Amino acid sequence: GWTQYYDIFVRNAFGNFKDILKQIAYNPAMAQWLSFVDNKSLQYDLDNGGPGAYPDENFAREVMQLFSIGIYQLSSNGAIELDSQTGAPLMSYNTEDLMSFSRVWTGFTTN
């Protein structure tokens, strides 16, 4: 489990982001830990007599927050971008983005 997950980073220390993200996404430990294994789409759930639950957003959120774009928009020098009117940090994504991305992580299961 966790040793295999660690090995992904060891193998790809000087590799590229795409390879790391792909290997993380297919890692059984990550699937259990971030609960996207056996994650069902809303339509699948409705079609099969389920209560109509939305897909689990946990993995989608972690990919966006930790492995890719982060929580806040950044300028080219790495500073957090601020809203010109409120001074609040600008978010990198919203709830609609998260819900859309979580749909991608449905249908994974283990053998």
DSSP file (Angstrom, degrees, kcal/mol; ACC not computed):
  #  RESIDUE AA STRUCTURE BP1 BP2  ACC     N-H-->O    O-->H-N    N-H-->O    O-->H-N    TCO  KAPPA ALPHA  PHI   PSI    X-CA   Y-CA   Z-CA
    1    1 A G     >        0   0    0      0, 0.0     4,-1.8     0, 0.0    28,-0.2   0.000 360.0 360.0 360.0 -86.8    0.0    0.0    0.0
    2    2 A W  H  >  +     0   0    0      1,-0.2     4,-2.6     2,-0.2     5,-0.2   0.815 360.0  56.8 -69.3 -30.3    1.9    3.0    1.3
    3    3 A T  H  > S+     0   0    0      2,-0.2     4,-2.5     1,-0.2    -1,-0.2   0.915 107.4  49.2 -66.4 -40.3    5.3    1.7    0.2
    4    4 A Q  H  > S+     0   0    0      2,-0.2     4,-1.1     1,-0.2    -2,-0.2   0.900 110.6  51.0 -63.2 -39.5    4.0    1.5   -3.4
    5    5 A Y  H >X S+     0   0    0     -4,-1.8     4,-0.8     1,-0.2     3,-0.6   0.931 111.1  47.7 -62.5 -46.4    2.6    5.0   -3.1
    6    6 A Y  H >X S+     0   0    0     -4,-2.6     4,-1.6     1,-0.2     3,-0.7   0.892 105.5  59.9 -60.0 -41.4    6.0    6.3   -1.8
    7    7 A D  H 3X S+     0   0    0     -4,-2.5     4,-3.1     1,-0.2     5,-0.3   0.788  93.0  66.5 -61.2 -28.6    7.8    4.5   -4.6
    8    8 A I  H <X S+     0   0    0     -4,-1.1     4,-1.6    -3,-0.6    -1,-0.2   0.929 105.6  42.4 -56.9 -45.2    5.8    6.5   -7.2
    9    9 A F  H << S+     0   0    0     -4,-0.8    -1,-0.2    -3,-0.7    -2,-0.2   0.846 113.5  51.7 -73.6 -33.4    7.6    9.6   -6.0
   10   10 A V  H >< S+     0   0    0     -4,-1.6     3,-1.0     1,-0.2     4,-0.2   0.946 112.4  45.7 -65.3 -47.8   11.0    7.9   -5.8
   11   11 A R  H 3< S+     0   0    0     -4,-3.1     3,-0.3     1,-0.2    -2,-0.2   0.826 122.0  37.3 -63.5 -32.2   10.6    6.6   -9.4
   12   12 A N  T >< S+     0   0    0     -4,-1.6     3,-2.0    -5,-0.3    -1,-0.2   0.124  73.9 121.3-110.9  20.4    9.5    9.9  -10.7
   13   13 A A  T <  S+     0   0    0     -3,-1.0    -1,-0.2     1,-0.3    -2,-0.1   0.840  94.2  25.1 -54.3 -34.7   11.6   12.3   -8.7
   14   14 A F  T 3  S+     0   0    0     -3,-0.3    -1,-0.3    -4,-0.2    -2,-0.1   0.074 112.0  91.6-116.5  22.5   13.0   13.7  -11.9
   15   15 A G  S <  S-     0   0    0     -3,-2.0     2,-0.3     1,-0.1    -3,-0.1   0.185  79.6 -75.9 -94.1-146.5   10.1   12.8  -14.2
   16   16 A N     >  -     0   0    0      1,-0.1     4,-1.7    -2,-0.0     3,-0.2  -0.823  28.2-115.4-123.3 162.3    7.0   14.7  -15.1
   17   17 A F  H  > S+     0   0    0     -2,-0.3     4,-2.9     1,-0.2     5,-0.3   0.865 110.0  59.1 -60.8 -41.6    3.8   15.6  -13.5
   18   18 A K  H  > S+     0   0    0      1,-0.2     4,-2.3     2,-0.2    -1,-0.2   0.910 106.4  47.3 -58.5 -45.0    1.6   13.6  -15.9
   19   19 A D  H  > S+     0   0    0     -3,-0.2     4,-2.2     2,-0.2    -1,-0.2   0.904 113.6  48.2 -64.9 -41.0    3.3   10.3  -15.0
   20   20 A I  H  X S+     0   0    0     -4,-1.7     4,-2.5     2,-0.2     5,-0.2   0.950 112.8  47.2 -63.9 -49.0    3.1   11.0  -11.2
   21   21 A L  H  X S+     0   0    0     -4,-2.9     4,-2.5     1,-0.2    -2,-0.2   0.899 112.4  50.1 -62.1 -40.9   -0.6   12.0  -11.4
   22   22 A K  H  X S+     0   0    0     -4,-2.3     4,-1.6    -5,-0.3    -1,-0.2   0.928 112.6  46.1 -63.6 -45.1   -1.5    8.9  -13.5
   23   23 A Q  H  < S+     0   0    0     -4,-2.2     4,-0.3     1,-0.2    -2,-0.2   0.859 113.1  49.8 -68.0 -34.5    0.3    6.5  -11.1
   24   24 A I  H >< S+     0   0    0     -4,-2.5     3,-1.3     1,-0.2    -1,-0.2   0.921 108.8  53.1 -66.0 -43.8   -1.2    8.2   -8.1
   25   25 A A  H 3< S+     0   0    0     -4,-2.5    -2,-0.2     1,-0.3    -1,-0.2   0.830 113.6  42.5 -62.6 -32.6   -4.7    7.9   -9.6
   26   26 A Y  T 3< S+     0   0    0     -4,-1.6    -1,-0.3    -5,-0.2    -2,-0.2   0.363  86.9 114.1 -96.0   5.8   -4.3    4.2  -10.3
   27   27 A N    <>  -     0   0    0     -3,-1.3     4,-2.1    -4,-0.3     3,-0.2  -0.656  62.3-144.3 -79.9 125.5   -2.7    3.4   -6.9
   28   28 A P  H  > S+     0   0    0      0, 0.0     4,-1.9     0, 0.0     5,-0.2   0.845  99.0  54.9 -59.4 -35.2   -4.9    1.2   -4.8
   29   29 A A  H  > S+     0   0    0    -28,-0.2     4,-2.9     1,-0.2     5,-0.2   0.921 109.5  46.6 -64.9 -42.1   -3.9    2.9   -1.5
   30   30 A M  H  > S+     0   0    0     -3,-0.2     4,-2.9     1,-0.2     6,-0.3   0.893 108.5  56.2 -65.8 -39.0   -4.9    6.3   -2.9
   31   31 A A  H  <>S+     0   0    0     -4,-2.1     6,-1.5     1,-0.2     5,-1.2   0.892 115.3  37.8 -60.9 -39.7   -8.2    4.9   -4.2
   32   32 A Q  H ><5S+     0   0    0     -4,-1.9     3,-0.9     3,-0.2    -2,-0.2   0.929 117.7  49.1 -74.9 -47.2   -9.1    3.7   -0.7
   33   33 A W  H 3<5S+     0   0    0     -4,-2.9    -2,-0.2     1,-0.3    -3,-0.2   0.895 120.2  35.7 -63.0 -42.7   -7.6    6.7    1.2
   34   34 A L  T 3<5S-     0   0    0     -4,-2.9    25,-0.6    -5,-0.2    -1,-0.3   0.227 107.5-127.3-100.7  14.3   -9.3    9.3   -1.0
   35   35 A S  T < 5S+     0   0    0     -3,-0.9    -3,-0.2    23,-0.1    21,-0.1   0.716  70.1 124.0  55.9  35.6  -12.5    7.2   -1.4
   36   36 A F    > < +     0   0    0     -5,-1.2     3,-1.6    -6,-0.3    72,-0.4   0.526  39.8 107.5-100.4  -3.5  -12.9    7.1   -5.1
   37   37 A V  T 3  S+     0   0    0     -6,-1.5    72,-0.2     1,-0.3     3,-0.1  -0.566  95.4   7.4 -69.9 135.5  -12.9    3.4   -5.5
   38   38 A D  T 3  S+     0   0    0     70,-3.7     2,-0.3    -2,-0.3    -1,-0.3   0.688  91.4 160.7  62.6  21.6  -16.4    2.2   -6.3
   39   39 A N    <   -     0   0    0     -3,-1.6    68,-2.9    69,-0.4     2,-0.3  -0.589  24.7-153.8 -72.5 130.2  -17.4    5.9   -6.7
   40   40 A K        -     0   0    0     -2,-0.3    16,-0.1    66,-0.2     2,-0.1  -0.799  11.4-119.0-111.2 148.0  -20.7    6.1   -8.7
   41   41 A S     >  -     0   0    0     -2,-0.3     4,-2.3     1,-0.1     5,-0.2  -0.403  30.1-112.6 -75.3 161.1  -22.1    8.8  -10.9
   42   42 A L  H  > S+     0   0    0      1,-0.2     4,-2.5     2,-0.2     5,-0.2   0.926 117.9  49.2 -59.4 -46.2  -25.4   10.4  -10.0
   43   43 A Q  H  > S+     0   0    0      1,-0.2     4,-2.9     2,-0.2    -1,-0.2   0.910 110.2  50.2 -64.0 -41.9  -27.0    8.9  -13.1
   44   44 A Y  H  > S+     0   0    0      1,-0.2     4,-1.3     2,-0.2     6,-0.2   0.922 111.0  50.2 -60.1 -43.8  -25.7    5.4  -12.4
   45   45 A D  H  <>S+     0   0    0     -4,-2.3     5,-3.2     8,-0.2     3,-0.3   0.922 113.6  44.4 -62.3 -44.6  -27.0    5.6   -8.9
   46   46 A L  H ><5S+     0   0    0     -4,-2.5     3,-1.4     1,-0.2    -2,-0.2   0.917 111.4  53.2 -65.8 -43.4  -30.4    6.7  -10.0
   47   47 A D  H 3<5S+     0   0    0     -4,-2.9    -1,-0.2     1,-0.3    -2,-0.2   0.738 110.7  48.3 -64.9 -22.5  -30.6    4.1  -12.8
   48   48 A N  T 3<5S-     0   0    0     -4,-1.3    -1,-0.3    -3,-0.3    -2,-0.2   0.041 124.0 -95.6-111.0  26.2  -29.8    1.3  -10.3
   49   49 A G  T < 5S+     0   0    0     -3,-1.4    -3,-0.2     1,-0.2    -2,-0.1   0.605  76.5 143.0  78.4  12.5  -32.3    2.2   -7.6
   50   50 A G      < -     0   0    0     -5,-3.2    -1,-0.2    -6,-0.2    -8,-0.0  -0.211  67.0-100.6 -78.1 175.9  -29.9    4.2   -5.4
   51   51 A P        -     0   0    0      0, 0.0    -5,-0.1     0, 0.0    -1,-0.1   0.504  60.3-100.9 -76.8  -3.1  -30.9    7.4   -3.5
   52   52 A G        +     0   0    0      1,-0.2     2,-0.2   -11,-0.1   -10,-0.1   0.888  56.3 179.5  85.2  42.6  -29.3    9.7   -6.2
   53   53 A A        -     0   0    0    -12,-0.1    -8,-0.2   -11,-0.1    -1,-0.2  -0.537  26.4-120.9 -78.9 143.2  -26.1   10.5   -4.4
   54   54 A Y        -     0   0    0     -2,-0.2   -14,-0.1     1,-0.1     3,-0.1  -0.443  42.3 -83.6 -76.7 156.2  -23.6   12.8   -6.1
   55   55 A P        -     0   0    0      0, 0.0     2,-0.2     0, 0.0    -1,-0.1  -0.247  52.8 -94.4 -59.4 148.3  -20.1   11.4   -6.8
   56   56 A D        -     0   0    0    -21,-0.1     4,-0.3   -16,-0.1     3,-0.2  -0.461  33.3-162.5 -62.8 130.5  -17.6   11.6   -4.0
   57   57 A E     >  +     0   0    0     -2,-0.2     4,-2.6     1,-0.1     5,-0.2   0.420  62.7  99.0 -96.6  -0.7  -15.6   14.9   -4.4
   58   58 A N  H  > S+     0   0    0      1,-0.2     4,-2.2     2,-0.2     5,-0.2   0.924  86.0  39.2 -58.5 -53.2  -12.7   13.9   -2.1
   59   59 A F  H  > S+     0   0    0    -25,-0.6     4,-2.7     1,-0.2     5,-0.2   0.916 115.1  53.2 -67.0 -42.3  -10.1   12.8   -4.8
   60   60 A A  H  > S+     0   0    0     -4,-0.3     4,-2.1     1,-0.2    -1,-0.2   0.917 110.8  47.9 -57.3 -44.0  -11.1   15.6   -7.2
   61   61 A R  H  X S+     0   0    0     -4,-2.6     4,-3.1     1,-0.2     5,-0.3   0.916 111.6  49.2 -63.8 -43.9  -10.5   18.2   -4.4
   62   62 A E  H  X>S+     0   0    0     -4,-2.2     4,-2.8    -5,-0.2     5,-1.2   0.896 109.2  52.1 -65.4 -39.8   -7.2   16.7   -3.4
   63   63 A V  I  X>S+     0   0    0     -4,-2.7     5,-0.7     3,-0.2     4,-0.7   0.937 115.9  41.0 -61.3 -44.9   -5.9   16.6   -7.0
   64   64 A M  I  <5S+     0   0    0     -4,-2.1     6,-2.8    -5,-0.2     4,-0.4   0.930 123.2  37.8 -70.2 -44.0   -6.8   20.3   -7.5
   65   65 A Q  I  <5S+     0   0    0     -4,-3.1     6,-0.3     4,-0.2    -3,-0.2   0.932 132.1  19.4 -74.0 -46.6   -5.6   21.5   -4.1
   66   66 A L  I  <5S+     0   0    0     -4,-2.8    -3,-0.2    -5,-0.3    -2,-0.1   0.827 129.8  34.6 -98.0 -35.4   -2.5   19.4   -3.5
   67   67 A F  I  <<S+     0   0    0     -5,-1.2    -3,-0.2    -4,-0.7    -4,-0.1   0.536 124.6   2.0-105.1  -6.8   -1.3   18.0   -6.9
   68   68 A S  S   <S+     0   0    0     -5,-0.7    -4,-0.2    -4,-0.4    -3,-0.1   0.235 119.5   8.3-141.6 -95.8   -2.1   20.8   -9.4
   69   69 A I  S    S-     0   0    0      1,-0.2    -4,-0.2    -6,-0.1    -5,-0.1   0.660  79.0-143.8 -84.5 -16.1   -3.6   24.3   -9.2
   70   70 A G        -     0   0    0     -6,-2.8    -1,-0.2    -7,-0.2    22,-0.2  -0.134  33.8 -72.0  78.8 178.0   -3.8   24.9   -5.5
   71   71 A I  S    S+     0   0    0     -6,-0.3    21,-3.1    21,-0.1    22,-0.5   0.894 111.5  43.6 -78.9 -42.2   -6.5   26.8   -3.6
   72   72 A Y  B    S-A   91   0A   0     19,-0.3    19,-0.2    20,-0.1     2,-0.2  -0.776  85.6-109.1-111.3 149.5   -5.7   30.3   -4.7
   73   73 A Q        -     0   0    0     17,-2.9     8,-2.8    -2,-0.3     2,-0.4  -0.516  38.1-151.8 -69.5 140.6   -4.8   31.8   -8.0
   74   74 A L  B     -B   80   0B   0      6,-0.2     6,-0.2    -2,-0.2     2,-0.1  -0.893   7.2-129.4-118.1 147.1   -1.1   32.9   -8.2
   75   75 A S    >   -     0   0    0      4,-3.1     3,-2.1    -2,-0.4     6,-0.0  -0.310  43.7 -90.5 -81.0 175.6    0.6   35.6  -10.1
   76   76 A S  T 3  S+     0   0    0      1,-0.3    -1,-0.1     2,-0.1    -2,-0.0   0.734 129.0  53.3 -63.0 -21.6    3.7   34.9  -12.2
   77   77 A N  T 3  S-     0   0    0      2,-0.1    -1,-0.3     3,-0.0     3,-0.1   0.385 122.0-105.2 -93.5   4.9    5.9   35.7   -9.2
   78   78 A G  S <  S+     0   0    0     -3,-2.1     2,-0.2     1,-0.3    -2,-0.1   0.402  75.1 137.6  91.5  -2.6    4.0   33.3   -6.9
   79   79 A A        -     0   0    0      1,-0.1    -4,-3.1    -5,-0.1    -1,-0.3  -0.493  63.1-101.6 -76.3 147.3    2.0   35.9   -4.9
   80   80 A I  B     -B   74   0B   0     -6,-0.2    -6,-0.2    -2,-0.2     2,-0.2  -0.517  35.9-123.2 -69.7 129.9   -1.6   35.2   -4.2
   81   81 A E        -     0   0    0     -8,-2.8     9,-2.4    -2,-0.3     2,-0.3  -0.543  28.6-152.4 -73.2 138.3   -3.9   37.1   -6.6
   82   82 A L  B     -C   89   0C   0      7,-0.2     2,-0.2    -2,-0.2     6,-0.1  -0.872  21.7-104.5-116.2 147.3   -6.4   39.3   -4.8
   83   83 A D     >  -     0   0    0      5,-3.2     4,-1.9    -2,-0.3     5,-0.0  -0.498  28.2-137.4 -64.8 131.8   -9.8   40.6   -5.7
   84   84 A S  T  4 S+     0   0    0     -2,-0.2    -1,-0.1     1,-0.2    -2,-0.0   0.748  98.7  38.5 -67.5 -23.5   -9.5   44.2   -6.7
   85   85 A Q  T  4 S+     0   0    0      3,-0.1    -1,-0.2     1,-0.0    -2,-0.0   0.858 130.3  22.4 -94.5 -41.0  -12.7   45.2   -4.9
   86   86 A T  T  4 S-     0   0    0      2,-0.1    -2,-0.2     3,-0.0    -1,-0.0   0.689  88.0-131.8-102.4 -20.9  -12.6   43.1   -1.7
   87   87 A G     <  +     0   0    0     -4,-1.9    -3,-0.1     1,-0.3     3,-0.1   0.507  59.9 139.6  79.3   3.4   -9.0   42.3   -1.3
   88   88 A A        -     0   0    0      1,-0.1    -5,-3.2    -6,-0.1    -1,-0.3  -0.500  63.3 -94.8 -78.7 149.2   -9.9   38.7   -0.8
   89   89 A P  B     -C   82   0C   0      0, 0.0     2,-0.5     0, 0.0    -7,-0.2  -0.355  39.5-118.3 -61.1 142.1   -7.8   35.9   -2.3
   90   90 A L        -     0   0    0     -9,-2.4   -17,-2.9   -17,-0.3    -9,-0.2  -0.729  27.5-127.8 -84.9 127.0   -9.1   34.7   -5.7
   91   91 A M  B     -A   72   0A   0     -2,-0.5   -19,-0.3   -19,-0.2   -20,-0.1  -0.426   3.0-139.5 -73.9 147.7  -10.0   31.0   -5.6
   92   92 A S  S    S+     0   0    0    -21,-3.1     2,-0.3   -22,-0.2   -20,-0.1   0.774  83.4   6.6 -77.3 -27.2   -8.5   28.7   -8.3
   93   93 A Y        -     0   0    0    -22,-0.5     2,-0.2   -20,-0.0    -1,-0.1  -0.958  67.5-140.6-150.1 163.9  -11.8   26.8   -8.7
   94   94 A N     >  -     0   0    0     -2,-0.3     4,-2.1    -3,-0.1     5,-0.2  -0.593  41.4 -86.7-120.2-175.8  -15.4   26.9   -7.6
   95   95 A T  H  > S+     0   0    0      1,-0.2     4,-2.7     2,-0.2     5,-0.2   0.867 125.2  54.8 -62.5 -38.4  -17.9   24.3   -6.6
   96   96 A E  H  > S+     0   0    0      2,-0.2     4,-2.4     1,-0.2    -1,-0.2   0.913 108.0  49.5 -62.9 -41.6  -19.1   23.7  -10.2
   97   97 A D  H  > S+     0   0    0      1,-0.2     4,-2.6     2,-0.2     5,-0.2   0.929 112.1  48.8 -60.3 -45.1  -15.5   22.9  -11.2
   98   98 A L  H  X S+     0   0    0     -4,-2.1     4,-2.1     1,-0.2    -2,-0.2   0.914 111.3  48.3 -62.7 -44.6  -15.2   20.5   -8.3
   99   99 A M  H  X S+     0   0    0     -4,-2.7     4,-1.0     2,-0.2    -1,-0.2   0.894 112.9  48.9 -64.7 -39.6  -18.4   18.7   -9.1
  100  100 A S  H >X S+     0   0    0     -4,-2.4     4,-0.6     1,-0.2     3,-0.6   0.928 112.5  47.1 -65.1 -44.9  -17.5   18.4  -12.8
  101  101 A F  H >X S+     0   0    0     -4,-2.6     3,-0.9     1,-0.2     4,-0.7   0.842 105.3  59.9 -67.5 -33.0  -14.0   17.0  -12.0
  102  102 A S  H >< S+     0   0    0     -4,-2.1     3,-0.5     1,-0.2    -1,-0.2   0.794  94.9  64.4 -66.9 -25.6  -15.5   14.6   -9.5
  103  103 A R  H X< S+     0   0    0     -4,-1.0     3,-0.8    -3,-0.6    -1,-0.2   0.811  93.9  61.4 -65.2 -28.4  -17.5   13.0  -12.3
  104  104 A V  H << S+     0   0    0     -3,-0.9     2,-0.6    -4,-0.6    -1,-0.2   0.856  96.5  60.6 -64.0 -34.7  -14.3   12.0  -13.9
  105  105 A W  T << S+     0   0    0     -4,-0.7     2,-0.3    -3,-0.5    -1,-0.3  -0.194  82.5 108.2 -93.9  43.0  -13.4    9.8  -10.9
  106  106 A T    <   +     0   0    0     -3,-0.8   -66,-0.2    -2,-0.6     3,-0.1  -0.849  62.2  36.7-112.7 155.7  -16.4    7.5  -11.1
  107  107 A G  S    S+     0   0    0    -68,-2.9     2,-0.3    -2,-0.3    -1,-0.1   0.400  74.7 135.5  90.1  -3.1  -16.4    3.9  -12.2
  108  108 A F        +     0   0    0    -72,-0.4   -70,-3.7   -69,-0.3   -69,-0.4  -0.614  24.4 159.5 -79.0 137.2  -13.1    2.8  -10.7
  109  109 A T        -     0   0    0     -2,-0.3     2,-0.3   -72,-0.2   -78,-0.0  -0.911  34.1-114.6-145.6 172.9  -13.2   -0.5   -8.9
  110  110 A T              0   0    0     -2,-0.3     0, 0.0     1,-0.1     0, 0.0  -0.821 360.0 360.0-112.3 155.5  -10.8   -3.2   -7.7
  111  111 A N              0   0    0     -2,-0.3    -1,-0.1     0, 0.0     0, 0.0   0.388 360.0 360.0-101.2 360.0  -10.5   -6.8   -8.8
